[in-house]
Amino acid sequence: MAKLILTHEVTGLGEPGDVVDVKDGFARNYLVPRSLATPWSKGAESQVTAIRKARKAREIATLDEAKATRDSLQSKPVVVKAKAGNGGRLFGAVTTAEIADAVAALGGVTVDKRKIEITQPIKSTGDFSVSVRLHPEVSAKIAVKVVEA
């Protein structure tokens, strides 16, 4: 087993700053090469506290704020414009950054692109649903409408 410090959120494993034990192959072949984690050492404790402090500054503080944000996000669909070819097929795919920018332009609510989860790649025009983790206990489903630019 390898002991690692997560530098980014990994679904099902933990948040940035968490110290986790994972199998050696998962650490060596997936987490470390993608810069999702760094090897744990005694000197890395200061790094862990810095990551946790930055995360606290970014995240929504209370459960009530998260619920209010969820209600405002779910109230209206988000429109994303993308270049498309024949049949509504996109050149590329819609990214989480594009969705976060569209949400910010729509209502002024800032959503971290790393908190947006797309279940399937969005590669065509139409209506889609994505999930946003606002708080450990609160998640919002956003309706995304992809239109041709």
C-alpha positions as protocol buffer text, in pm:
chain_id: "A"
residue {
  index: 1
  type: MET
  ca { x: 0 y: 0 z: 0 }
}
residue {
  index: 2
  type: ALA
  ca { x: 118 y: 350 z: -84 }
}
residue {
  index: 3
  type: LYS
  ca { x: 48 y: 653 z: 134 }
}
residue {
  index: 4
  type: LEU
  ca { x: -30 y: 965 z: -71 }
}
residue {
  index: 5
  type: ILE
  ca { x: -147 y: 1323 z: -25 }
}
residue {
  index: 6
  type: LEU
  ca { x: -423 y: 1418 z: -268 }
}
residue {
  index: 7
  type: THR
  ca { x: -361 y: 1746 z: -451 }
}
residue {
  index: 8
  type: HIS
  ca { x: -691 y: 1738 z: -644 }
}
residue {
  index: 9
  type: GLU
  ca { x: -1031 y: 1589 z: -572 }
}
residue {
  index: 10
  type: VAL
  ca { x: -1064 y: 1225 z: -677 }
}
residue {
  index: 11
  type: THR
  ca { x: -1420 y: 1096 z: -684 }
}
residue {
  index: 12
  type: GLY
  ca { x: -1464 y: 812 z: -439 }
}
residue {
  index: 13
  type: LEU
  ca { x: -1124 y: 866 z: -278 }
}
residue {
  index: 14
  type: GLY
  ca { x: -1109 y: 1208 z: -117 }
}
residue {
  index: 15
  type: GLU
  ca { x: -1058 y: 1583 z: -125 }
}
residue {
  index: 16
  type: PRO
  ca { x: -738 y: 1783 z: -176 }
}
residue {
  index: 17
  type: GLY
  ca { x: -523 y: 1764 z: 133 }
}
residue {
  index: 18
  type: ASP
  ca { x: -645 y: 1420 z: 242 }
}
residue {
  index: 19
  type: VAL
  ca { x: -388 y: 1155 z: 325 }
}
residue {
  index: 20
  type: VAL
  ca { x: -498 y: 823 z: 173 }
}
residue {
  index: 21
  type: ASP
  ca { x: -369 y: 467 z: 147 }
}
residue {
  index: 22
  type: VAL
  ca { x: -406 y: 319 z: -202 }
}
residue {
  index: 23
  type: LYS
  ca { x: -263 y: 21 z: -384 }
}
residue {
  index: 24
  type: ASP
  ca { x: 84 y: 70 z: -532 }
}
residue {
  index: 25
  type: GLY
  ca { x: -29 y: 27 z: -893 }
}
residue {
  index: 26
  type: PHE
  ca { x: -311 y: 282 z: -860 }
}
residue {
  index: 27
  type: ALA
  ca { x: -66 y: 533 z: -715 }
}
residue {
  index: 28
  type: ARG
  ca { x: 215 y: 464 z: -962 }
}
residue {
  index: 29
  type: ASN
  ca { x: 5 y: 435 z: -1279 }
}
residue {
  index: 30
  type: TYR
  ca { x: -281 y: 679 z: -1223 }
}
residue {
  index: 31
  type: LEU
  ca { x: -264 y: 925 z: -934 }
}
residue {
  index: 32
  type: VAL
  ca { x: 100 y: 1039 z: -942 }
}
residue {
  index: 33
  type: PRO
  ca { x: 144 y: 1067 z: -1325 }
}
residue {
  index: 34
  type: ARG
  ca { x: -172 y: 1278 z: -1351 }
}
residue {
  index: 35
  type: SER
  ca { x: -57 y: 1503 z: -1063 }
}
residue {
  index: 36
  type: LEU
  ca { x: -364 y: 1412 z: -860 }
}
residue {
  index: 37
  type: ALA
  ca { x: -148 y: 1312 z: -563 }
}
residue {
  index: 38
  type: THR
  ca { x: 204 y: 1335 z: -425 }
}
residue {
  index: 39
  type: PRO
  ca { x: 392 y: 1083 z: -213 }
}
residue {
  index: 40
  type: TRP
  ca { x: 347 y: 1132 z: 161 }
}
residue {
  index: 41
  type: SER
  ca { x: 641 y: 1233 z: 377 }
}
residue {
  index: 42
  type: LYS
  ca { x: 685 y: 1389 z: 721 }
}
residue {
  index: 43
  type: GLY
  ca { x: 782 y: 1722 z: 565 }
}
residue {
  index: 44
  type: ALA
  ca { x: 467 y: 1726 z: 354 }
}
residue {
  index: 45
  type: GLU
  ca { x: 243 y: 1803 z: 654 }
}
residue {
  index: 46
  type: SER
  ca { x: 286 y: 2177 z: 589 }
}
residue {
  index: 47
  type: GLN
  ca { x: 178 y: 2119 z: 231 }
}
residue {
  index: 48
  type: VAL
  ca { x: -133 y: 1939 z: 357 }
}
residue {
  index: 49
  type: THR
  ca { x: -229 y: 2231 z: 582 }
}
residue {
  index: 50
  type: ALA
  ca { x: -175 y: 2480 z: 296 }
}
residue {
  index: 51
  type: ILE
  ca { x: -399 y: 2276 z: 64 }
}
residue {
  index: 52
  type: ARG
  ca { x: -671 y: 2249 z: 331 }
}
residue {
  index: 53
  type: LYS
  ca { x: -654 y: 2624 z: 400 }
}
residue {
  index: 54
  type: ALA
  ca { x: -691 y: 2706 z: 29 }
}
residue {
  index: 55
  type: ARG
  ca { x: -981 y: 2461 z: 0 }
}
residue {
  index: 56
  type: LYS
  ca { x: -1163 y: 2621 z: 296 }
}
residue {
  index: 57
  type: ALA
  ca { x: -1130 y: 2964 z: 132 }
}
residue {
  index: 58
  type: ARG
  ca { x: -1281 y: 2836 z: -196 }
}
residue {
  index: 59
  type: GLU
  ca { x: -1565 y: 2618 z: -75 }
}
residue {
  index: 60
  type: ILE
  ca { x: -1912 y: 2728 z: 22 }
}
residue {
  index: 61
  type: ALA
  ca { x: -1908 y: 2771 z: 398 }
}
residue {
  index: 62
  type: THR
  ca { x: -2250 y: 2666 z: 519 }
}
residue {
  index: 63
  type: LEU
  ca { x: -2514 y: 2416 z: 428 }
}
residue {
  index: 64
  type: ASP
  ca { x: -2778 y: 2690 z: 391 }
}
residue {
  index: 65
  type: GLU
  ca { x: -2563 y: 2879 z: 138 }
}
residue {
  index: 66
  type: ALA
  ca { x: -2512 y: 2557 z: -57 }
}
residue {
  index: 67
  type: LYS
  ca { x: -2886 y: 2487 z: -66 }
}
residue {
  index: 68
  type: ALA
  ca { x: -2961 y: 2843 z: -181 }
}
residue {
  index: 69
  type: THR
  ca { x: -2695 y: 2812 z: -454 }
}
residue {
  index: 70
  type: ARG
  ca { x: -2841 y: 2475 z: -558 }
}
residue {
  index: 71
  type: ASP
  ca { x: -3190 y: 2624 z: -591 }
}
residue {
  index: 72
  type: SER
  ca { x: -3063 y: 2915 z: -802 }
}
residue {
  index: 73
  type: LEU
  ca { x: -2863 y: 2681 z: -1029 }
}
residue {
  index: 74
  type: GLN
  ca { x: -3152 y: 2441 z: -1083 }
}
residue {
  index: 75
  type: SER
  ca { x: -3404 y: 2717 z: -1154 }
}
residue {
  index: 76
  type: LYS
  ca { x: -3300 y: 2781 z: -1517 }
}
residue {
  index: 77
  type: PRO
  ca { x: -3101 y: 2595 z: -1783 }
}
residue {
  index: 78
  type: VAL
  ca { x: -2747 y: 2697 z: -1872 }
}
residue {
  index: 79
  type: VAL
  ca { x: -2684 y: 2768 z: -2241 }
}
residue {
  index: 80
  type: VAL
  ca { x: -2344 y: 2678 z: -2386 }
}
residue {
  index: 81
  type: LYS
  ca { x: -2254 y: 2780 z: -2742 }
}
residue {
  index: 82
  type: ALA
  ca { x: -2019 y: 2556 z: -2937 }
}
residue {
  index: 83
  type: LYS
  ca { x: -1912 y: 2512 z: -3299 }
}
residue {
  index: 84
  type: ALA
  ca { x: -2100 y: 2230 z: -3465 }
}
residue {
  index: 85
  type: GLY
  ca { x: -2100 y: 2057 z: -3800 }
}
residue {
  index: 86
  type: ASN
  ca { x: -2370 y: 1872 z: -3990 }
}
residue {
  index: 87
  type: GLY
  ca { x: -2631 y: 1699 z: -3777 }
}
residue {
  index: 88
  type: GLY
  ca { x: -2545 y: 1898 z: -3464 }
}
residue {
  index: 89
  type: ARG
  ca { x: -2220 y: 1713 z: -3401 }
}
residue {
  index: 90
  type: LEU
  ca { x: -1969 y: 1931 z: -3215 }
}
residue {
  index: 91
  type: PHE
  ca { x: -1607 y: 1992 z: -3312 }
}
residue {
  index: 92
  type: GLY
  ca { x: -1459 y: 1860 z: -2988 }
}
residue {
  index: 93
  type: ALA
  ca { x: -1660 y: 1840 z: -2667 }
}
residue {
  index: 94
  type: VAL
  ca { x: -1809 y: 2073 z: -2408 }
}
residue {
  index: 95
  type: THR
  ca { x: -1570 y: 2102 z: -2112 }
}
residue {
  index: 96
  type: THR
  ca { x: -1638 y: 2166 z: -1746 }
}
residue {
  index: 97
  type: ALA
  ca { x: -1463 y: 2504 z: -1781 }
}
residue {
  index: 98
  type: GLU
  ca { x: -1710 y: 2610 z: -2051 }
}
residue {
  index: 99
  type: ILE
  ca { x: -2002 y: 2505 z: -1830 }
}
residue {
  index: 100
  type: ALA
  ca { x: -1855 y: 2695 z: -1532 }
}
residue {
  index: 101
  type: ASP
  ca { x: -1813 y: 3008 z: -1746 }
}
residue {
  index: 102
  type: ALA
  ca { x: -2173 y: 2980 z: -1871 }
}
residue {
  index: 103
  type: VAL
  ca { x: -2302 y: 2943 z: -1514 }
}
residue {
  index: 104
  type: ALA
  ca { x: -2104 y: 3250 z: -1404 }
}
residue {
  index: 105
  type: ALA
  ca { x: -2234 y: 3453 z: -1700 }
}
residue {
  index: 106
  type: LEU
  ca { x: -2592 y: 3345 z: -1630 }
}
residue {
  index: 107
  type: GLY
  ca { x: -2637 y: 3430 z: -1267 }
}
residue {
  index: 108
  type: GLY
  ca { x: -2315 y: 3552 z: -1115 }
}
residue {
  index: 109
  type: VAL
  ca { x: -2272 y: 3232 z: -911 }
}
residue {
  index: 110
  type: THR
  ca { x: -1915 y: 3108 z: -942 }
}
residue {
  index: 111
  type: VAL
  ca { x: -1879 y: 2732 z: -967 }
}
residue {
  index: 112
  type: ASP
  ca { x: -1541 y: 2560 z: -956 }
}
residue {
  index: 113
  type: LYS
  ca { x: -1489 y: 2362 z: -1277 }
}
residue {
  index: 114
  type: ARG
  ca { x: -1340 y: 2077 z: -1071 }
}
residue {
  index: 115
  type: LYS
  ca { x: -1672 y: 2034 z: -890 }
}
residue {
  index: 116
  type: ILE
  ca { x: -1866 y: 1973 z: -1213 }
}
residue {
  index: 117
  type: GLU
  ca { x: -1918 y: 1608 z: -1308 }
}
residue {
  index: 118
  type: ILE
  ca { x: -2015 y: 1515 z: -1664 }
}
residue {
  index: 119
  type: THR
  ca { x: -2129 y: 1152 z: -1686 }
}
residue {
  index: 120
  type: GLN
  ca { x: -2085 y: 1123 z: -2064 }
}
residue {
  index: 121
  type: PRO
  ca { x: -1883 y: 1349 z: -2295 }
}
residue {
  index: 122
  type: ILE
  ca { x: -2105 y: 1617 z: -2450 }
}
residue {
  index: 123
  type: LYS
  ca { x: -2030 y: 1597 z: -2823 }
}
residue {
  index: 124
  type: SER
  ca { x: -2355 y: 1710 z: -2983 }
}
residue {
  index: 125
  type: THR
  ca { x: -2612 y: 1986 z: -2957 }
}
residue {
  index: 126
  type: GLY
  ca { x: -2914 y: 1929 z: -2735 }
}
residue {
  index: 127
  type: ASP
  ca { x: -3014 y: 1910 z: -2371 }
}
residue {
  index: 128
  type: PHE
  ca { x: -2793 y: 1742 z: -2110 }
}
residue {
  index: 129
  type: SER
  ca { x: -2778 y: 1712 z: -1733 }
}
residue {
  index: 130
  type: VAL
  ca { x: -2461 y: 1759 z: -1528 }
}
residue {
  index: 131
  type: SER
  ca { x: -2397 y: 1735 z: -1156 }
}
residue {
  index: 132
  type: VAL
  ca { x: -2223 y: 1999 z: -942 }
}
residue {
  index: 133
  type: ARG
  ca { x: -2095 y: 1920 z: -592 }
}
residue {
  index: 134
  type: LEU
  ca { x: -2148 y: 2240 z: -395 }
}
residue {
  index: 135
  type: HIS
  ca { x: -2093 y: 2099 z: -45 }
}
residue {
  index: 136
  type: PRO
  ca { x: -2016 y: 1751 z: 90 }
}
residue {
  index: 137
  type: GLU
  ca { x: -2389 y: 1710 z: 159 }
}
residue {
  index: 138
  type: VAL
  ca { x: -2536 y: 1914 z: -129 }
}
residue {
  index: 139
  type: SER
  ca { x: -2526 y: 1837 z: -500 }
}
residue {
  index: 140
  type: ALA
  ca { x: -2710 y: 2018 z: -779 }
}
residue {
  index: 141
  type: LYS
  ca { x: -2832 y: 1888 z: -1115 }
}
residue {
  index: 142
  type: ILE
  ca { x: -2792 y: 2153 z: -1384 }
}
residue {
  index: 143
  type: ALA
  ca { x: -2975 y: 2143 z: -1716 }
}
residue {
  index: 144
  type: VAL
  ca { x: -2724 y: 2230 z: -1992 }
}
residue {
  index: 145
  type: LYS
  ca { x: -2852 y: 2327 z: -2334 }
}
residue {
  index: 146
  type: VAL
  ca { x: -2584 y: 2309 z: -2604 }
}
residue {
  index: 147
  type: VAL
  ca { x: -2657 y: 2526 z: -2908 }
}
residue {
  index: 148
  type: GLU
  ca { x: -2468 y: 2584 z: -3229 }
}
residue {
  index: 149
  type: ALA
  ca { x: -2249 y: 2897 z: -3226 }
}
